[in-house]
């Protein structure tokens, strides 16, 4: 059973949104009725993993996709490096600034 650490990491808001997948992602927004379509403009599912690892729209912010993507080990690995954290913050800022451009309009 995994242990819960009580260390305060003082992570940026963007990193918390990334880890929880609670952000400007069409798939997430559709789940709560905040958008009628859960797709990206490239016609893939507009999920966190899509934007972080494969979407051409976010190409300059992509993280390396591994077979472990979306597993706790992958998240632990990427948040343990300052370079990855900066990349995640930049990705989340990019997505927030261009949220309307990234959603398929009905």
N, C-alpha and C positions, 0 to 999 in steps of 0.2 A: 504494500500500500504506500503511495507517495506521501511524503511528509510535507507539511506546510511550513514555510519559513516565515519568521516574524521580522525579517529585515526590511526596512523601508528603503526601497530603491530610488524613490523620488523620480520616477520616470516621467517623461513628457506626456502630455495628454494624447498626442498622436500615437505614441507607442501603446498606450492603454487601448486606444481604439483599434489598433492593428491586432493586438493579441486577442481581444474580445470579438473582433469583426463587427463592432458596433460603430459604423461610420457611414460615409457618403457612398455606400455601395447599393446599386439598384436592387440587387437581390435582397439585401437587408431591409431597404425602404419599402419594397413591395410586401414583405412579410407583415409589416405593420400598417399596410394600407396607405402609406405615404407616397407611393408611386404605383401606377397601374401596370408597369412592365419591369421585369427583373433582369432585362438584358442590357448588355453594353452596346455601344454604337457599332462594334464589330460583329454583332449578332451572337456573341457568346454569353453565357450566364455572367452577369455583372457581380461577381463575388470578389471577396478580398484576394483570394489566391489567384484568380484570373488577372486582376490588376497588378498584383505584386510579382507575378512570375511569367506572364505570357502575352499580355495585351500590347498591341503595337502602339496604342495611344500613350501608354506609360513607358515606352521603350527605354527612355533615359533614366528611369527609376527602378528598373527590374532587379529583383533579387534572384539568385541562382535557385532554380527549381530542382529539387532532388526527389528521390522516391520517398523520402521522409516528410515531404511537404505536408503540412497540416497535422503533423503528429507533435506531441509535446516535446520530443527530442529536437525537432526542427526549430520550434519556437525558442527553446532554451538555447540552442546553438546561435541563432541569429541575434538574440538580444544580449549575448555575452560579448559582442564586439562593438566598439564605439563606431566604427565605420558603417556597420549594418544599421545601428540605431539612427545615425545621421541620414542614411538612405531611406529608412522607414519614415522618419519625420518629413523629409522632403517629398516622398511619395504621398503621404497623407495630406500635406499642405497643397500639393498639386491637385489631388482629387477634390479637396474641399473648394479650392478656387475655381475649378472647372466642372463642378458637380452637374450643372445643367447641360453642359456640352457632352458629357459622357453617358447620359441616359437617352434611351430611345424615346423619342417623342411620339405620343399617340395622336 
